[in-house]
Amino acid sequence: MSSVTEMFGSNVFNDCVMRERLPKGTYTAIQKTIKDGKLLDIEVATVVANAMKDWAIEKGASHYTHWFQPMTGVTAEKHESFISPTSNGKVIMEFSGKELVRGEPDASSFPSGGLRATFEARGYTAWDPTSYAFIKDKTLCIPTAFCSYGGEALDKKTPLLRSMQAINEQALRVLKLFGNEDVTSIKTTVGAEQEYFLIDRELYRKRRDLIYTGRTLFGARPPKGQELEDHYFGSIMPCVKEFMEDLDKELWKLGILAKTEHNEVAPAQYELAPIFSTSNIAADHNQLTMEIMQKVAKRHGLICLLHEKPFAGVNGSGKHNNWSISTNTGVNLFEPGETPYENAQFLLFLCAVIKAVDDYQEILRLSVATAGNDHRLGANEAPPAVISVFLGDELTEILNAIECGKDYDCRQKEQMKIGVDVLPYFPKDTTDRNRTSPFAFTGNKFEFRMPGSSLSISGPNFVLNTAVAEVLKQFADELENASDFTASLNKLIKRTISEHKRIIFNGNGYDDAWIEESRKRNLPNLKTAPDCLPYFTEEKSIKLFTSHKVLSEAEIKSRYDIVMENYCKIINIEALTMLDMAKKDIMPAVSAYSKELSETASAKKGFIPNIDCTYELETLKSISRTAAIMYIKTEALEKAVLEAKEISDVTELALYYKDKVIPAMSELRISADELETMTAKSYWPFPSYGDLLFAVK
């Protein structure tokens, strides 16, 4: 297909296809389900299934799958063919409404956190009709939720869908108070900016740490890193441009609104940003984007790395979650308007988010907690682990004026002057951007900058949706019973600002002074996953999620166990990989190089009496000394890993890995990286950082 407009969505059973292929009554019924959340009748599903099957077969598909997102963090699929036997030994192609609506994958090997015994295999997938079916690798993929035999959520998507329902219910209550009778539903929308690294595939194959863990566990800094800042927004190299063009085509065919692509800060690092979509669709699209990035990269002789910190000493990768709320009438509830001071509805929703982030900051922090993200948060490349909200000067001044009961000068927005006469003036945005803020208002949306690059965005978004739904519920409860709505509204906004202004910070989040200031404001600094994950099972968290029917208490506790266990498994795999590389690769290589140095020194002395062998002998001394220290550190790490096996409680084990195993890994790396700087390149067993970061041309 030569035209992008023809290509876009060509592999998606979207509205255009449904309008063309479905009877009018069926099309109307499914649109009510998609737009208003109406229950879909099985007879309607049968008609949809048949049309979907015919369309998929015409596109070359012979199989279908219920495509879902288990707690592994990646997607899953079990393929079923459309064939059905006939009495004459032939087959026909069939797909029923029942097969569309519900599937039954084996659930025994997916993480459940104790929701069911391992021998209990039954699980169900349920069609999410609000997310369009699509064709991938000649298979019809049907986006679904995934639950256990008892109905408990076993996936990332179900809580997100529940949270969208919760915030819809509470936001509608608030909107009705402002006279918005034409609004029948609201949806949260998300645009997830995806950062990633591209490296040469042949070099990748020579690094077991990258293969097993997604990040380099060893590696001395190269002479050049990102310090010249010449990669950011720089000219895109030809092979990377070819990859991006190929990636765009694959994403566009699936209806994914890939929009912006550019070089990121670190060498070999890039970013892709889509246009926003409804939250559950955005989550589906981001999972697909990560999968397709990796597939397309291999076609171009590259490997796409999605780990949060694949290389020490250069920036890691995040996933900026641009979140907003919109009505079915097309109104963005975070659009300030020309005079935000007078826009009471905007101010109330703004205050709801401020209060939600303040009240539930620990839960918001734990929604992005992973072993990989622990390497990134708090470094001068990503937001600190302390949660705060950036509003910008104008909105902050407005809130201060409201709190103090003063008038705010709603003068015309200041004109931006660029200093070049030929360029036009344009109004300044309501806020500047603050790349150091974890949660920044950026004009008509909030940018949550803490999620890591490999994370499913379902997690942070269901937490955010639920927290804001709870605050909107509190606001609606208060205002619905008010005798004087305007007076009560003004009082509520003023009180909320006063009680929650501690969470607002417009300064430099990288500054140590902010960390000290955050302590004074009593804002928690939860630096690692084991530090923050226990807040998930506290009474406050359980009450939040159960009251809005987003998660049951059993589901909360199961997810806590799953995430904690995952953290422990990741650190254990990394530690074992380090030991394997240290004992089988690094120390033998160093020993071989030491032998050459020794033999060279002996040969020189034997060939030329009184020859000076200072270089060989001094280098040999340094290498031998460092290698001896590395051997001791290797034994220490091995001992720590063995001791971890004796701990059965998952919380205690996670803390042990954080406090004992990770420091032992860091110590071993120091010695290994020092040895890399002393060992001849021909002897070093792995491609260097310089090779990995600058090989792609």
C-alpha positions in Angstrom: 0.0 0.0 0.0 1.5 3.3 -1.0 -0.8 5.6 0.9 -0.5 6.0 4.6 -4.3 6.7 4.8 -5.0 3.5 3.0 -2.5 1.5 5.2 -3.7 2.9 8.5 -5.9 0.4 10.3 -5.9 -2.0 7.4 -5.5 -4.9 9.8 -8.0 -3.8 12.3 -11.7 -4.7 12.6 -12.5 -1.1 13.3 -15.6 1.1 13.1 -15.3 1.6 9.3 -15.1 -2.2 8.7 -18.0 -2.9 11.1 -20.2 -0.2 9.5 -19.6 -1.8 6.1 -20.0 -5.5 7.1 -22.5 -5.6 10.0 -26.3 -5.3 9.6 -27.5 -1.8 10.8 -29.1 -3.1 14.0 -26.0 -5.1 14.9 -23.8 -2.2 14.2 -26.0 0.1 16.4 -25.9 -2.4 19.3 -22.2 -2.9 19.3 -21.6 0.9 19.1 -23.8 1.3 22.3 -21.5 -1.3 23.9 -18.3 0.5 22.8 -19.4 4.1 23.6 -21.8 3.7 26.5 -20.7 0.4 28.1 -24.1 -1.4 27.3 -24.1 -5.2 27.8 -23.7 -7.0 24.5 -26.3 -9.7 23.6 -25.0 -13.1 22.6 -27.1 -13.0 19.4 -25.4 -9.7 18.4 -22.0 -11.3 19.3 -22.8 -14.2 16.9 -23.4 -11.8 14.0 -20.2 -9.9 14.8 -18.2 -13.1 15.1 -19.2 -14.3 11.7 -18.4 -11.0 10.0 -15.1 -10.8 11.9 -14.2 -14.4 10.7 -15.0 -13.6 7.1 -13.0 -10.4 7.2 -10.0 -12.2 8.8 -10.0 -15.0 6.3 -10.1 -12.5 3.4 -7.0 -11.0 5.0 -5.2 -14.4 5.0 -5.9 -15.5 8.6 -6.7 -19.1 9.4 -6.6 -18.9 13.2 -7.9 -16.7 16.0 -6.6 -16.0 19.5 -7.9 -14.3 22.7 -5.0 -11.9 23.2 -4.6 -11.0 26.9 -2.1 -9.5 29.3 -1.3 -11.8 32.3 0.6 -10.7 35.3 3.9 -11.7 33.6 3.9 -8.2 32.2 3.9 -9.4 28.6 1.1 -10.5 26.3 -0.2 -14.1 25.9 -2.2 -15.9 23.2 -3.4 -19.4 22.4 -4.2 -20.0 18.7 -7.3 -21.8 17.6 -8.1 -22.5 13.9 -11.4 -21.6 12.4 -11.9 -25.2 11.0 -14.8 -27.3 11.9 -15.2 -30.9 10.6 -18.1 -32.0 8.3 -19.7 -35.4 7.9 -18.0 -35.9 4.5 -14.5 -35.6 5.8 -14.1 -32.0 4.9 -14.0 -28.9 7.0 -15.8 -25.6 7.1 -14.6 -22.3 8.6 -16.7 -21.3 11.7 -16.4 -18.8 14.5 -19.3 -18.5 16.9 -20.4 -15.7 19.2 -19.6 -17.9 22.2 -16.0 -18.4 20.9 -15.7 -14.6 20.4 -17.0 -13.7 23.8 -15.2 -16.3 25.9 -12.1 -18.4 25.7 -10.6 -20.9 28.1 -6.8 -20.9 28.2 -4.8 -23.0 30.6 -4.2 -20.7 33.6 -2.1 -23.1 35.7 1.3 -21.6 34.7 0.4 -17.9 34.9 1.2 -16.1 38.2 -1.8 -16.0 40.5 -0.3 -15.0 43.8 -2.1 -17.9 45.6 -5.6 -17.1 44.1 -5.7 -20.8 43.0 -3.6 -23.9 43.4 -1.2 -24.8 40.6 -3.1 -27.9 39.7 -6.3 -25.8 39.2 -5.8 -25.0 35.5 -9.1 -23.4 34.4 -9.1 -19.8 33.5 -11.3 -17.6 31.2 -10.7 -14.8 28.7 -13.5 -12.4 28.1 -13.8 -10.2 25.0 -13.2 -6.5 25.5 -15.4 -5.1 22.7 -14.2 -1.5 23.3 -10.8 -2.5 21.9 -10.8 -3.4 18.3 -9.8 -6.9 17.1 -6.8 -7.0 14.8 -4.7 -9.3 12.6 -1.2 -10.0 13.6 1.0 -12.7 11.9 -2.1 -14.0 10.0 -4.0 -14.5 13.2 -7.1 -12.7 14.3 -6.3 -11.3 17.7 -9.3 -10.5 20.0 -8.3 -8.2 23.0 -9.6 -9.8 26.2 -9.5 -9.7 30.0 -8.3 -12.8 31.8 -9.8 -14.2 35.0 -9.7 -17.3 37.2 -12.4 -20.0 37.5 -13.6 -18.0 40.5 -13.8 -14.7 38.6 -10.7 -13.1 40.2 -8.6 -10.9 37.8 -5.4 -12.6 36.7 -4.3 -9.9 34.3 -3.3 -6.3 34.0 -6.3 -5.2 32.0 -9.3 -6.1 34.2 -8.4 -3.6 37.0 -7.9 -0.9 34.4 -11.4 -1.5 32.9 -12.9 -1.5 36.3 -11.1 1.7 37.3 -12.4 3.4 34.1 -15.9 2.4 35.1 -15.3 3.8 38.6 -14.0 7.2 37.4 -16.8 7.4 34.8 -19.4 7.0 37.5 -17.9 9.6 39.9 -17.0 12.2 37.3 -20.5 12.1 35.9 -21.9 12.9 39.3 -19.6 16.0 39.5 -20.4 17.1 35.9 -24.1 16.9 36.5 -23.7 19.5 39.3 -22.3 21.9 36.7 -25.4 21.4 34.5 -23.7 19.1 31.9 -26.9 17.1 31.2 -25.7 16.2 27.7 -22.7 14.3 29.0 -23.5 10.6 29.3 -20.0 9.2 29.8 -16.4 10.2 30.4 -13.2 8.3 29.4 -9.7 8.7 30.6 -7.2 9.0 27.8 -3.5 8.2 27.6 -0.6 8.8 25.3 2.4 6.7 26.3 5.8 7.9 25.1 8.1 4.9 24.7 11.8 5.1 25.1 14.1 2.3 24.0 17.7 1.4 22.9 18.8 -0.2 19.6 22.1 -2.2 19.5 23.7 -4.5 17.0 22.3 -8.0 17.1 25.6 -9.8 16.7 27.1 -7.9 19.6 24.0 -8.6 21.7 24.6 -12.3 21.2 28.0 -12.1 22.8 26.6 -10.6 26.1 24.9 -13.2 28.3 23.8 -10.5 30.7 21.8 -8.8 28.0 20.3 -12.1 26.8 19.3 -13.2 30.3 18.4 -10.0 32.1 18.0 -7.2 29.4 20.7 -5.1 30.9 24.5 -5.1 31.2 25.7 -6.4 34.5 29.3 -5.5 33.7 30.8 -2.7 31.7 33.4 0.0 32.1 32.4 3.5 30.9 33.6 4.3 27.4 35.7 7.4 26.7 32.6 9.1 25.2 29.1 8.8 26.6 26.3 11.3 26.5 28.2 14.3 27.9 28.4 16.2 24.7 24.6 16.0 24.4 25.0 15.5 20.7 22.7 12.6 20.3 19.5 14.2 21.6 17.3 15.3 18.6 20.2 14.7 16.4 20.2 13.5 12.8 18.8 10.0 12.7 21.2 7.4 11.3 20.2 5.7 8.1 19.8 2.2 9.5 17.8 3.5 12.4 15.6 5.6 10.1 14.9 2.4 8.0 13.9 0.7 11.3 11.6 3.5 12.3 9.9 3.6 8.8 9.3 -0.1 8.9 8.0 0.1 12.5 5.6 2.9 11.6 4.2 0.9 8.8 3.6 -2.1 11.1 2.0 0.0 13.8 -0.1 2.0 11.4 -1.6 -1.2 9.9 -2.7 -2.1 13.5 -4.3 1.4 13.9 -1.7 2.5 16.4 -1.2 6.2 16.2 2.6 6.4 16.1 3.3 10.1 15.6 6.7 11.3 16.8 10.1 9.7 16.8 13.5 11.1 17.6 17.0 10.4 19.1 16.9 10.5 22.9 19.7 11.7 25.3 21.8 8.6 25.5 23.7 7.2 22.5 21.7 4.4 20.9 18.6 5.6 22.6 15.4 6.6 20.9 11.7 7.5 21.6 8.4 6.9 19.9 5.3 8.9 21.0 1.7 8.2 19.9 -1.4 10.3 19.7 -3.5 9.7 22.8 -6.2 7.0 22.9 -8.8 5.7 25.5 -6.8 4.2 28.4 -7.5 0.5 27.7 -6.9 0.9 24.0 -3.7 2.9 24.8 -2.6 0.0 27.1 -3.2 -2.5 24.3 -1.4 -0.4 21.8 1.6 0.1 24.0 1.9 -3.7 24.6 1.7 -4.2 20.9 4.2 -1.4 20.2 6.8 -3.0 22.5 6.3 -6.4 20.9 6.5 -5.1 17.3 9.6 -2.9 18.1 11.5 -6.0 19.1 10.3 -8.0 16.0 11.1 -5.2 13.5 14.5 -4.5 15.1 15.6 -8.1 14.4 14.6 -7.8 10.8 17.1 -4.9 10.6 20.0 -6.8 12.3 19.3 -4.9 15.6 18.0 -5.7 19.1 15.5 -3.4 20.8 16.2 -3.1 24.6 13.3 -2.1 26.7 15.0 -2.4 30.1 14.9 0.7 32.3 18.7 0.8 32.7 20.5 -1.3 30.1 23.8 0.6 30.6 25.3 2.2 33.7 26.5 5.7 33.4 24.0 6.8 30.6 20.4 7.6 30.8 17.9 4.9 31.3 14.5 4.6 29.5 11.1 5.6 30.8 7.6 5.7 29.5 5.9 9.0 30.0 2.2 8.5 30.7 0.2 11.5 29.4 -3.2 11.2 31.2 -6.4 13.2 30.8 -10.2 13.0 31.1 -12.6 13.7 28.3 -16.4 13.7 27.9 -18.4 11.9 25.2 -19.2 15.5 24.0 -15.6 16.1 23.2 -14.6 18.3 26.2 -11.2 17.8 27.8 -11.8 18.4 31.5 -8.2 19.6 32.0 -8.5 22.3 29.5 -8.0 25.5 31.5 -9.5 27.9 29.0 -8.5 31.5 28.5 -9.2 32.4 32.1 -8.6 29.3 34.3 -9.3 31.4 37.5 -12.9 31.7 36.4 -13.3 28.1 35.2 -14.7 26.5 38.3 -15.2 23.1 36.8 -11.6 22.9 35.6 -10.3 24.1 39.0 -12.4 21.4 40.8 -11.1 18.6 38.6 -7.5 20.0 39.0 -8.0 20.0 42.8 -9.3 16.4 42.6 -6.1 15.3 41.0 -3.9 17.3 43.4 -5.7 15.7 46.4 -5.6 12.2 44.9 -1.9 12.4 44.2 -1.3 13.7 47.8 -3.6 11.2 49.5 -2.4 8.2 47.6 1.2 9.1 46.7 2.5 5.8 48.2 0.2 3.8 46.0 1.0 5.8 42.9 4.7 5.3 43.6 4.3 1.5 44.0 2.4 1.3 40.7 5.7 1.9 38.9 7.9 -0.1 41.3 10.1 -2.7 39.6 13.6 -4.0 40.0 14.5 -2.3 36.7 13.0 1.0 37.6 14.9 1.1 40.8 18.1 1.8 38.8 16.4 4.8 37.1 14.3 6.7 39.6 16.2 9.4 41.5 19.0 9.6 39.0 19.6 12.8 37.1 17.7 11.4 34.1 14.3 10.6 35.6 12.1 12.0 38.3 13.1 11.4 41.9 11.3 8.7 43.9 9.5 11.5 45.8 6.1 12.2 44.4 5.2 15.8 43.6 2.9 17.7 41.3 4.2 20.4 38.9 1.6 23.1 37.9 3.7 25.9 36.6 3.8 29.5 37.7 0.4 30.7 36.5 -1.7 27.9 37.9 0.2 28.0 41.2 -0.4 31.7 41.5 -4.1 31.2 40.8 -4.4 28.5 43.5 -2.5 30.8 45.9 -4.9 33.6 45.2 -7.9 31.4 45.8 -6.4 30.1 49.1 -5.7 33.6 50.3 -9.0 35.0 49.1 -7.4 37.5 46.8 -8.3 38.5 43.2 -6.1 37.2 40.4 -5.4 39.4 37.4 -6.8 37.5 34.5 -5.0 39.7 32.0 -4.3 38.4 28.5 -1.7 35.7 28.4 1.8 37.0 28.1 3.1 36.9 24.5 6.1 34.7 23.8 8.8 36.7 22.1 11.5 34.7 20.4 13.7 37.6 19.4 13.6 37.1 15.6 11.4 39.6 13.8 10.3 37.3 11.1 8.9 34.7 13.5 5.4 35.3 14.9 4.4 36.0 18.5 2.3 33.3 20.1 0.7 33.0 23.6 2.7 31.3 26.3 1.3 28.0 27.5 -0.4 27.9 30.9 2.7 25.9 32.1 6.3 25.4 31.1 7.5 21.8 31.1 9.4 20.3 34.0 11.3 17.1 33.0 12.3 16.6 36.6 8.8 16.4 38.0 7.1 13.0 38.5 3.7 14.3 37.8 3.5 17.5 35.7 0.5 19.4 34.3 1.3 20.2 30.7 -1.5 22.3 29.4 -4.5 20.0 29.2 -3.2 16.8 30.6 -0.9 15.4 33.3 2.4 13.7 32.4 3.3 10.9 34.8 7.0 10.5 34.1 7.8 7.7 36.6 6.8 4.5 34.7 9.7 2.5 33.4 10.1 1.7 29.7 9.2 -2.0 30.0 6.2 -1.5 32.3 2.6 -2.1 31.3 0.8 1.2 31.6 -2.3 -0.6 32.9 -0.9 -0.5 36.4 -0.2 3.2 36.9 -3.4 4.1 35.1 -5.8 1.9 37.2 -4.2 3.3 40.3 -4.5 6.9 39.1 -8.1 6.4 37.9 -9.2 4.9 41.2 -7.5 7.5 43.3 -9.1 10.3 41.4 -12.5 8.5 41.4 -12.3 8.4 45.2 -11.7 12.1 45.5 -14.4 12.9 43.0 -16.8 10.8 45.0 -15.9 12.8 48.1 -16.5 16.0 46.2 -19.8 14.8 44.8 -21.0 13.6 48.2 -20.3 17.0 49.7 -21.6 19.2 46.9 -24.8 17.2 46.2 -25.9 17.9 49.7 -25.0 21.6 49.7 -27.8 24.1 50.1 -25.7 26.8 48.3 -23.7 25.0 45.5 -21.6 28.0 44.6 -20.6 28.9 48.1 -19.9 25.2 48.9 -17.9 24.8 45.7 -15.7 27.8 46.5 -15.2 26.6 50.0 -14.3 23.1 48.8 -11.7 24.3 46.3 -10.1 26.7 48.8 -9.9 24.0 51.5 -8.4 21.4 49.1 -5.7 23.8 48.0 -4.8 24.6 51.6 -4.7 21.0 52.8 -2.8 19.6 49.8 -0.4 22.3 48.6 2.5 20.4 50.1 2.4 18.1 47.0 2.9 21.0 44.6 6.5 21.7 43.6 7.6 23.6 40.5 11.4 23.6 41.1 14.3 21.3 40.1 13.5 17.7 41.3 17.2 16.8 40.7 18.4 19.3 43.3 19.4 17.8 46.7 17.7 20.7 48.3 14.3 19.4 47.1 14.9 16.0 48.8 15.6 17.9 52.0 12.5 20.1 51.5 10.4 17.0 50.8 11.3 15.6 54.2 10.1 18.8 55.8 6.8 18.5 53.9 6.6 14.9 55.1 6.6 13.4 51.6 7.9 9.9 51.6 11.0 9.0 49.6 10.4 5.4 48.6 13.6 4.6 46.7 13.1 0.9 45.9 10.4 -1.6 45.1 10.6 -3.4 48.5 10.3 0.0 50.2 7.0 0.9 48.7 5.2 -2.3 47.7 4.0 -3.1 51.3 1.8 0.0 51.1 -0.4 -2.0 48.7 -1.7 -4.3 51.4 -2.3 -1.6 54.0 -5.9 -0.8 55.1 -6.0 2.5 53.2 -5.1 0.8 49.9 -7.5 -2.1 50.4 -10.3 0.3 51.2 -9.7 2.4 48.1 -9.7 -0.5 45.6 -12.4 -2.6 47.2 -14.9 0.3 47.7 -14.7 1.1 44.0 -14.8 -2.6 43.0 -11.4 -2.3 41.2 -9.7 -5.1 43.1 -10.9 -7.4 45.9 -8.8 -7.8 49.0 -7.7 -11.3 47.7 -6.7 -9.8 44.4 -4.7 -7.1 46.1 -2.8 -9.6 48.3 -2.2 -11.8 45.3 -0.7 -9.0 43.3 1.5 -8.0 46.1 2.9 -11.5 46.3 3.3 -11.7 42.5 5.2 -8.4 42.2 7.4 -9.1 45.2 8.2 -12.6 44.0 9.0 -11.2 40.5 11.4 -8.7 42.1 13.2 -11.5 43.9 13.3 -13.7 40.8 14.8 -10.9 38.7 17.5 -10.1 41.2 18.3 -13.8 41.6 18.7 -14.2 37.9 20.9 -11.2 37.7 23.1 -12.4 40.5 23.4 -15.9 39.0 24.3 -14.4 35.6 27.0 -12.2 37.2 28.5 -15.3 38.9 28.4 -17.3 35.7 30.1 -14.5 33.7 32.6 -13.8 36.4 33.7 -17.4 36.9 33.5 -18.6 33.3 34.5 -15.6 31.3 36.1 -12.7 33.2 38.5 -14.4 35.5 39.7 -16.9 32.9 40.3 -14.1 30.5 42.2 -12.0 33.0 44.2 -15.1 34.0 45.1 -15.7 30.3 46.2 -12.1 29.9 48.2 -12.2 33.1 50.0 -15.3 31.7 50.9 -13.4 28.5 52.2 -10.4 30.5 54.3 -12.8 32.6 55.6 -14.7 29.7 56.3 -11.5 27.8 58.3 -10.1 30.7 60.3 -13.3 31.1 61.0 -13.5 27.3 62.3 -9.9 27.3 64.6 -10.6 30.2 65.9 -13.8 28.6 66.4 -12.1 25.2 67.9 -8.8 26.3 69.6 -8.9 29.7 68.8 -6.0 32.1 65.8 -5.0 30.0 63.2 -2.8 31.7 59.8 -4.7 32.0 58.1 -2.1 34.1 54.9 -2.0 32.0 54.3 -5.8 32.0 55.3 -6.3 35.7 53.3 -3.3 37.1 50.3 -4.1 35.0 50.5 -7.7 36.1 50.7 -6.6 39.8 47.6 -4.3 39.4 45.6 -7.0 37.5 46.6 -9.7 40.0 45.7 -7.5 43.0 42.3 -6.6 41.5 41.6 -10.1 40.4 42.2 -11.4 43.9 39.7 -8.8 45.2 37.2 -9.8 42.5 37.5 -13.4 43.5 36.7 -12.6 47.1 33.7 -10.5 46.0 32.5 -13.4 43.8 32.6 -15.7 46.7 30.7 -13.1 48.8 27.9 -12.8 46.2 27.7 -16.6 45.8 27.3 -16.9 49.6 24.6 -14.2 49.6 22.7 -16.0 46.9 22.8 -19.3 48.7 21.6 -17.7 52.0 18.6 -16.2 50.1 17.4 -19.7 49.4 16.8 -20.2 53.1 14.2 -17.4 53.3 10.6 -18.4 52.6 8.7 -15.2 53.3 8.5 -13.1 50.2 8.7 -9.7 51.9 11.7 -10.8 54.0 13.3 -12.2 50.9 12.8 -9.0 48.8 14.4 -7.0 51.6 17.3 -9.4 51.8 17.9 -9.1 48.1 17.8 -5.3 48.3 20.0 -5.1 51.4 22.5 -8.0 50.8 22.5 -9.3 47.3 22.3 -6.1 45.3 25.2 -4.5 47.3 27.3 -7.6 46.8 26.5 -7.4 43.0 27.6 -3.8 43.0 30.9 -4.6 44.7 31.7 -7.4 42.3 31.0 -5.1 39.3 33.4 -2.4 40.6 36.3 -4.9 40.5 35.2 -6.4 37.2 34.9 -3.0 35.5 38.3 -2.0 36.8 39.8 -5.2 35.3 38.2 -4.3 31.9 40.2 -1.1 31.9 43.4 -3.0 32.4 42.9 -6.0 30.2 43.8 -6.0 26.5 40.7 -5.8 24.3 41.7 -9.0 22.5 41.3 -10.9 25.8 38.2 -9.2 27.2 35.4 -11.7 26.6 32.5 -9.3 25.9 31.8 -6.4 23.6 32.5 -3.1 25.5 30.1 -0.2 26.2 31.8 1.7 23.4 31.1 -1.2 21.0 27.4 -1.5 22.1 26.5 2.2 22.2 28.3 3.3 19.0 28.2 0.3 16.6 24.8 1.2 15.0 25.4 3.5 12.1 
